[in-house]
Amino acid sequence: MENIVSASRYVNGTVMFGRQRNQVGILIEPRAGYEIDVDDETQVAEFRNQVWPEVEEANKEAPAFSRIFKEMILVTSREKPMPRVGKGTVNKKVTVKLYEEEINTLYETVESSTDAGIHVPLPLSWTVEDVKSWLMVHAAAANGGKAVDLETDLFAQGFDSLSATFLRNRIIGSLSSSSDRNFQASSSRIDQNIVFSSPSIHQLARSVINAVMQQNGSGAVNGKTDIENMIEKYSVGFRQSARDASATTINEPTPRDHVVVLTGSTGGLGSYLLASLLQREDVSVVYAFNRPSRGAAFSIQRRQKSSFEDRGFDTTLLQSEKLVYVETDTSHDDLGLDKELYQKICTSVTVIIHNAWRLDFNLALSSFEPHVRGTRNFIDLALSSPHHPKPRFMFTS
C-alpha cells in the first residue's frame, strides 16, 4: 500500500501505522514544493484530497481491516522530516516514534467522532421517511461528503469499517446531545454493528427507529432465512446447467497445457499464485481477472507490478506472453465479458482459481451478494466448457 501511495507526485515518503489499533493510518511526507502548514486545517484537507486517488487505489488491494480512511492521513511537517537510512530509505520505526504524539492525538480524535453528529438536528418525526432524510446527511458526512443512495448497500458505495464507525458515532452523538432524556437514553441502544447489520439507509432507518422507540427485533434480520433465500436464489438452474454440460462434452484422452483463470491477482495470495503459474511449464495462458482500473495512472499493469514489488517477486515475469489481463465486474452476466472473449475462455480454460472474495467479517450477508453472484458465474463458466474433464474450480476466502 505504501508503494502505491508513494507513486503520487505530491508524495516524498510514506509510513503506515496502527498496529494493535482498530484502524490503520498513514504518515505522508509531501514532496518538495508541496509542503503545507500542518496546523492549517484547510491546507491539510487540500493535501489529503490531492493524494486521495492513490490512497483509494491502495485501498482496493487491501482487506477491509487495513484500509485507510481520509481522516487517517497524517501529513508530516517541514520541521520533522522522515528519518532515513542508507539509499534514502525511510526508517519506519523511528518515523512512527517521531510522530507518536500526533498519531495518538489522531486516534483520540477518531474515537471522539461521536461529537460530530451533534450539529445535525434530530428528525422532525420518527417516521421512516424523516429518519431516512436525517441519516442521508450523516451518511454523506461519513462518506467524505459524497451523497449515498437510499436503497443501495452502503459498502457498495465506498463505505468501509471506519466510515461505518463514523456513521454510527454521528447517530449516537446526535441522539445523546438532545435535551430529551428519552433520546439520550436511546443512544445507548444503538448496536455496535448497526451499520453492518443494516447496510442501506432504508434498513438503517428502521433499525434506528426500533432503538429509539424501544422496539426489540421487529425489524431484525433473520439470518437463517437470509442464508436460505440466497442459497435458493443462486442455486436456480444449477442442476439443469450440470446436465446440459454433461450432454455437450468432448472427451480428451491426451493431457493439454493448462489455461488458468485467476481472480484477485493483485492481492497478496493472488500475486504469489500468479508468479507461480507464470513459471509453470504446463501453463500456457493465465487470465488475470481484476476490477476495472480508474484510468492509465492506476492501470492493472501498474497495480500488478506494484504488488509484485511489495512482495519481492520478479517483476520480469509480468512480461510473459502467457499473461492476459482482464478487467471486469464478474457479478455481471457472462462475467461482464463480451461474447467473443467469454467463448474463447470458456472453450479453453482448464482451471479456475477464484481468489477475490471480500475480507470483512463485519458485513451483513446482503453486502456479499455481488460476490456470491460472481462465484455462481464462474461455476457456470466451468460447467459450460465443452471439454471432459470439466475445468477445476478452486475457491479461496
C-alpha positions as CSV (number, residue, x, y, z in Angstrom):
1,M,0.0,0.0,0.0
2,E,2.8,2.4,0.8
3,N,4.3,1.9,-2.7
4,I,1.0,2.8,-4.4
5,V,0.6,6.0,-2.3
6,S,4.2,6.9,-2.8
7,A,3.7,6.9,-6.6
8,S,1.8,10.2,-6.2
9,R,3.6,13.2,-7.5
10,Y,2.8,15.0,-4.2
11,V,4.5,12.4,-2.0
12,N,8.1,12.0,-0.9
13,G,7.7,9.2,1.7
14,T,5.0,7.1,3.4
15,V,4.8,5.1,6.6
16,M,1.7,3.2,7.7
17,F,0.9,3.0,11.4
18,G,-1.8,1.5,13.6
19,R,-0.5,-1.9,14.8
20,Q,-2.9,-3.2,17.6
21,R,-5.3,-0.4,16.8
22,N,-8.9,-0.7,15.4
23,Q,-7.9,1.2,12.3
24,V,-4.7,1.9,10.4
25,G,-3.4,5.3,9.2
26,I,-0.6,6.6,7.0
27,L,2.0,9.2,7.5
28,I,2.8,11.1,4.3
29,E,5.7,13.4,3.7
30,P,5.0,15.9,1.0
31,R,7.4,16.2,-1.9
32,A,9.5,19.4,-2.2
33,G,7.3,22.2,-3.4
34,Y,4.1,20.6,-2.0
35,E,4.8,21.1,1.7
36,I,2.0,22.5,3.8
37,D,1.3,24.1,7.2
38,V,0.1,21.1,9.1
39,D,-1.6,23.4,11.6
40,D,-3.8,24.9,8.8
41,E,-6.8,22.6,8.5
42,T,-7.7,23.9,5.0
43,Q,-4.2,23.0,3.7
44,V,-4.3,19.6,5.3
45,A,-7.7,18.9,3.8
46,E,-6.5,20.0,0.3
47,F,-3.4,17.8,0.6
48,R,-5.5,14.8,1.6
49,N,-7.7,15.4,-1.5
50,Q,-4.6,15.6,-3.7
51,V,-3.2,12.2,-2.6
52,W,-6.7,10.6,-2.2
53,P,-6.8,8.9,-5.7
54,E,-3.6,6.9,-4.8
55,V,-5.0,6.1,-1.4
56,E,-8.2,4.9,-2.9
57,E,-6.3,2.7,-5.3
58,A,-4.2,1.3,-2.4
59,N,-7.4,0.5,-0.5
60,K,-8.7,-1.6,-3.4
61,E,-5.9,-4.0,-2.9
62,A,-6.3,-4.2,0.9
63,P,-8.5,-6.2,3.2
64,A,-11.1,-4.1,5.0
65,F,-9.3,-4.0,8.3
66,S,-6.3,-2.3,6.7
67,R,-8.0,0.3,4.5
68,I,-7.1,3.9,5.1
69,F,-9.8,6.4,5.8
70,K,-9.2,10.0,4.6
71,E,-9.2,11.3,8.2
72,M,-6.4,8.8,9.0
73,I,-3.9,10.5,6.7
74,L,-1.3,12.3,8.8
75,V,0.9,14.8,7.0
76,T,4.5,15.4,8.2
77,S,5.8,18.9,9.0
78,R,8.7,20.6,7.5
79,E,10.4,20.7,10.9
80,K,10.2,16.9,11.3
81,P,11.2,15.2,8.0
82,M,11.1,11.4,8.0
83,P,14.4,9.9,9.2
84,R,16.2,7.9,6.5
85,V,18.9,5.3,6.4
86,G,21.1,4.1,3.5
87,K,20.0,4.9,0.0
88,G,17.3,7.3,1.3
89,T,15.1,4.5,2.6
90,V,12.6,5.7,5.3
91,N,13.3,4.4,8.7
92,K,9.7,3.4,9.5
93,K,10.1,2.5,13.2
94,V,11.9,5.8,14.0
95,T,9.4,7.8,12.0
96,V,6.5,6.3,13.9
97,K,8.2,7.1,17.2
98,L,9.0,10.6,16.0
99,Y,5.3,11.2,15.3
100,E,3.9,9.3,18.3
101,E,2.2,12.3,19.8
102,E,0.5,13.3,16.6
103,I,-0.6,9.7,16.0
104,N,-2.1,9.4,19.5
105,T,-3.9,12.7,19.0
106,L,-5.4,11.5,15.7
107,Y,-6.7,8.3,17.3
108,E,-8.2,10.4,20.1
109,T,-10.0,12.5,17.5
110,V,-11.4,9.4,15.7
111,E,-12.6,7.9,19.0
112,S,-14.4,11.2,19.8
113,S,-16.2,11.4,16.5
114,T,-19.4,11.0,18.4
115,D,-19.3,14.7,18.8
116,A,-19.6,15.2,15.0
117,G,-23.3,14.4,15.0
118,I,-24.4,17.0,17.5
119,H,-24.7,19.7,14.8
120,V,-27.4,17.8,12.8
121,P,-30.9,18.4,14.3
122,L,-32.9,15.3,15.1
123,P,-35.6,14.4,12.5
124,L,-38.9,16.2,12.8
125,S,-40.7,12.9,13.4
126,W,-39.6,9.2,13.7
127,T,-41.3,8.1,10.5
128,V,-39.2,6.1,8.1
129,E,-39.1,9.0,5.5
130,D,-37.9,11.6,8.0
131,V,-35.3,9.3,9.6
132,K,-34.0,8.4,6.1
133,S,-33.5,12.1,5.3
134,W,-31.7,12.6,8.6
135,L,-29.5,9.6,8.0
136,M,-28.6,10.8,4.5
137,V,-27.0,13.9,6.0
138,H,-24.9,11.8,8.4
139,A,-24.0,9.2,5.8
140,A,-22.8,11.8,3.3
141,A,-20.6,13.3,6.0
142,A,-19.2,9.9,6.9
143,N,-18.6,9.2,3.2
144,G,-16.2,12.1,2.6
145,G,-19.1,14.4,1.5
146,K,-20.4,12.1,-1.1
147,A,-24.2,11.6,-1.2
148,V,-25.4,8.0,-0.9
149,D,-28.3,6.1,-2.5
150,L,-31.2,5.2,-0.2
151,E,-31.6,1.5,-1.2
152,T,-28.1,0.5,-2.3
153,D,-25.8,-1.2,0.1
154,L,-23.5,1.4,1.7
155,F,-20.5,-0.8,1.4
156,A,-21.1,-1.0,-2.3
157,Q,-20.9,2.8,-2.3
158,G,-17.5,3.2,-0.8
159,F,-18.2,2.7,2.9
160,D,-15.6,0.7,4.9
161,S,-15.2,-0.3,8.6
162,L,-14.1,3.2,9.7
163,S,-16.8,5.1,7.8
164,A,-19.4,2.8,9.3
165,T,-18.0,3.6,12.7
166,F,-18.1,7.3,11.9
167,L,-21.8,7.0,10.8
168,R,-22.7,5.1,14.0
169,N,-20.9,7.6,16.1
170,R,-22.7,10.5,14.4
171,I,-26.1,8.9,15.1
172,I,-25.1,8.3,18.7
173,G,-23.8,11.9,19.1
174,S,-27.0,13.4,17.6
175,L,-29.2,11.4,19.9
176,S,-27.1,11.9,23.1
177,S,-26.9,15.7,22.5
178,S,-30.7,16.0,22.6
179,S,-32.3,17.8,25.5
180,D,-34.9,15.0,25.6
181,R,-33.7,12.3,28.1
182,N,-35.6,9.6,26.2
183,F,-33.5,10.3,23.1
184,Q,-30.3,10.5,25.2
185,A,-31.1,7.1,26.7
186,S,-31.9,5.6,23.2
187,S,-28.3,6.4,22.1
188,S,-27.1,3.5,24.3
189,R,-29.4,1.2,22.4
190,I,-27.6,1.8,19.1
191,D,-25.9,-1.5,18.4
192,Q,-22.1,-1.5,17.8
193,N,-22.7,-3.3,14.4
194,I,-25.9,-1.4,13.4
195,V,-24.4,-0.2,10.1
196,F,-23.1,-3.6,9.2
197,S,-26.4,-5.4,10.0
198,S,-28.5,-2.7,8.3
199,P,-26.3,-1.7,5.4
200,S,-28.6,0.5,3.4
201,I,-30.2,3.8,4.5
202,H,-33.6,2.3,4.3
203,Q,-32.7,-0.7,6.5
204,L,-30.7,1.6,8.9
205,A,-33.7,3.9,9.3
206,R,-35.9,1.1,10.6
207,S,-33.2,-0.1,13.0
208,V,-32.7,3.3,14.4
209,I,-36.4,3.8,14.8
210,N,-36.6,0.5,16.6
211,A,-33.8,1.6,19.0
212,V,-35.4,5.0,19.6
213,M,-38.9,3.6,20.1
214,Q,-37.5,0.7,22.3
215,Q,-38.8,-1.9,19.9
216,N,-37.0,-5.1,20.1
217,G,-36.4,-7.2,17.0
218,S,-39.4,-6.1,14.9
219,G,-37.0,-5.0,12.1
220,A,-34.3,-7.5,12.8
221,V,-32.9,-9.6,10.1
222,N,-33.5,-13.3,10.2
223,G,-30.0,-14.5,9.4
224,K,-31.0,-18.1,8.8
225,T,-33.8,-17.1,6.4
226,D,-31.5,-14.8,4.5
227,I,-28.9,-17.5,4.1
228,E,-31.6,-20.0,2.8
229,N,-33.0,-17.4,0.4
230,M,-29.6,-16.6,-1.1
231,I,-28.8,-20.3,-1.5
232,E,-32.1,-20.8,-3.3
233,K,-31.6,-17.8,-5.5
234,Y,-28.2,-18.7,-6.6
235,S,-28.9,-22.4,-7.0
236,V,-31.7,-21.9,-9.6
237,G,-30.9,-23.8,-12.7
238,F,-27.8,-25.3,-11.2
239,R,-28.7,-29.0,-11.8
240,Q,-30.0,-28.2,-15.3
241,S,-26.7,-26.5,-16.1
242,A,-24.8,-29.6,-14.9
243,R,-27.0,-31.9,-17.0
244,D,-26.6,-29.7,-20.1
245,A,-22.9,-29.6,-19.6
246,S,-22.7,-33.4,-19.5
247,A,-24.5,-33.7,-22.8
248,T,-22.1,-31.4,-24.6
249,T,-18.7,-32.7,-23.5
250,I,-15.7,-33.6,-25.7
251,N,-13.6,-36.4,-24.3
252,E,-9.9,-35.6,-24.3
253,P,-7.6,-38.6,-23.9
254,T,-4.4,-36.7,-24.0
255,P,-3.2,-34.1,-21.5
256,R,-3.1,-30.5,-22.6
257,D,-1.4,-27.4,-21.2
258,H,-3.4,-25.6,-18.6
259,V,-5.3,-22.4,-19.3
260,V,-6.0,-20.7,-15.9
261,V,-8.4,-18.1,-14.8
262,L,-7.1,-16.3,-11.7
263,T,-9.1,-13.6,-9.9
264,G,-7.6,-11.2,-7.4
265,S,-4.1,-11.4,-8.9
266,T,-3.0,-8.1,-7.4
267,G,-3.6,-9.1,-3.8
268,G,-1.1,-10.9,-1.5
269,L,-2.1,-14.5,-2.2
270,G,-3.1,-13.6,-5.8
271,S,0.4,-12.2,-6.6
272,Y,2.0,-15.4,-5.2
273,L,-0.3,-17.6,-7.3
274,L,0.3,-15.5,-10.4
275,A,4.1,-15.7,-10.0
276,S,3.9,-19.5,-9.5
277,L,1.6,-20.0,-12.5
278,L,3.7,-17.9,-14.9
279,Q,6.7,-20.1,-14.0
280,R,5.0,-23.4,-14.7
281,E,5.8,-25.1,-18.0
282,D,2.4,-26.8,-18.1
283,V,0.6,-23.5,-18.1
284,S,0.1,-21.8,-21.4
285,V,-2.2,-18.9,-20.5
286,V,-3.2,-17.1,-17.3
287,Y,-6.2,-14.8,-17.5
288,A,-5.8,-12.4,-14.6
289,F,-9.2,-11.1,-13.6
290,N,-9.3,-7.9,-11.6
291,R,-11.6,-4.9,-11.0
292,P,-11.6,-2.2,-13.7
293,S,-8.9,0.5,-13.4
294,R,-9.7,4.2,-13.0
295,G,-7.5,5.3,-15.9
296,A,-4.0,4.8,-17.0
297,A,-2.5,6.1,-13.8
298,F,-4.0,3.1,-12.0
299,S,-3.8,0.5,-14.7
300,I,-4.0,-3.1,-13.8
301,Q,-0.4,-3.4,-15.1
302,R,0.8,-0.8,-12.7
303,R,-1.2,-2.3,-9.8
304,Q,0.2,-5.8,-10.5
305,K,3.8,-4.5,-10.8
306,S,3.4,-2.6,-7.5
307,S,2.1,-5.7,-5.8
308,F,5.0,-7.8,-7.0
309,E,7.5,-5.2,-5.9
310,D,5.9,-5.0,-2.4
311,R,6.4,-8.8,-2.0
312,G,9.8,-9.1,-3.6
313,F,8.6,-11.1,-6.7
314,D,10.4,-11.0,-10.0
315,T,8.6,-8.3,-12.0
316,T,10.0,-9.6,-15.3
317,L,7.5,-12.4,-15.0
318,L,4.8,-9.9,-15.8
319,Q,6.3,-9.6,-19.3
320,S,5.4,-13.2,-20.1
321,E,3.3,-13.8,-23.2
322,K,1.2,-16.2,-21.0
323,L,-0.3,-13.3,-19.1
324,V,-3.6,-11.8,-20.2
325,Y,-5.2,-9.1,-18.0
326,V,-8.9,-9.0,-17.9
327,E,-10.6,-6.0,-16.2
328,T,-14.3,-6.6,-15.5
329,D,-17.0,-6.8,-12.9
330,T,-17.6,-10.6,-12.6
331,S,-21.0,-10.1,-10.9
332,H,-22.5,-9.1,-14.3
333,D,-23.9,-11.7,-16.8
334,D,-21.2,-13.7,-18.6
335,L,-18.7,-12.2,-16.1
336,G,-19.1,-8.8,-17.7
337,L,-17.2,-10.0,-20.8
338,D,-18.1,-9.6,-24.5
339,K,-19.4,-12.8,-26.1
340,E,-16.2,-13.4,-28.1
341,L,-13.9,-13.3,-25.1
342,Y,-16.3,-15.3,-23.0
343,Q,-16.5,-18.1,-25.5
344,K,-12.7,-18.1,-26.0
345,I,-12.1,-18.5,-22.3
346,C,-15.0,-21.0,-22.0
347,T,-13.6,-23.3,-24.6
348,S,-10.0,-23.3,-23.4
349,V,-10.0,-22.9,-19.6
350,T,-8.9,-25.9,-17.5
351,V,-8.5,-24.3,-14.0
352,I,-10.4,-21.5,-12.3
353,I,-8.9,-20.1,-9.1
354,H,-11.4,-17.7,-7.5
355,N,-9.3,-15.6,-5.1
356,A,-11.2,-12.3,-5.0
357,W,-13.6,-12.7,-2.0
358,R,-14.1,-9.6,0.1
359,L,-12.4,-9.7,3.5
360,D,-14.7,-8.0,6.1
361,F,-16.2,-10.1,8.8
362,N,-18.5,-7.3,10.0
363,L,-20.6,-7.1,6.8
364,A,-24.1,-8.5,6.6
365,L,-24.8,-11.3,4.1
366,S,-26.6,-8.9,1.7
367,S,-23.3,-6.9,1.2
368,F,-21.7,-10.1,-0.2
369,E,-24.4,-10.7,-2.8
370,P,-22.3,-9.4,-5.7
371,H,-19.5,-11.8,-4.7
372,V,-21.9,-14.7,-4.4
373,R,-23.3,-13.8,-7.9
374,G,-19.8,-13.7,-9.3
375,T,-19.0,-17.1,-7.8
376,R,-22.0,-18.6,-9.5
377,N,-21.0,-17.0,-12.8
378,F,-17.6,-18.7,-12.6
379,I,-19.3,-22.1,-11.8
380,D,-21.4,-21.6,-14.9
381,L,-18.3,-20.8,-16.9
382,A,-16.8,-24.1,-15.8
383,L,-20.0,-26.1,-16.5
384,S,-20.3,-24.5,-19.9
385,S,-16.9,-25.9,-21.0
386,P,-17.3,-28.4,-23.8
387,H,-14.3,-30.4,-22.6
388,H,-14.1,-33.5,-20.4
389,P,-13.0,-33.4,-17.7
390,K,-14.5,-30.1,-16.8
391,P,-12.3,-27.3,-15.5
392,R,-11.3,-27.5,-11.9
393,F,-12.9,-24.7,-9.8
394,M,-10.9,-23.6,-6.7
395,F,-12.2,-21.0,-4.2
396,T,-10.2,-19.2,-1.6
397,S,-11.5,-16.9,1.2
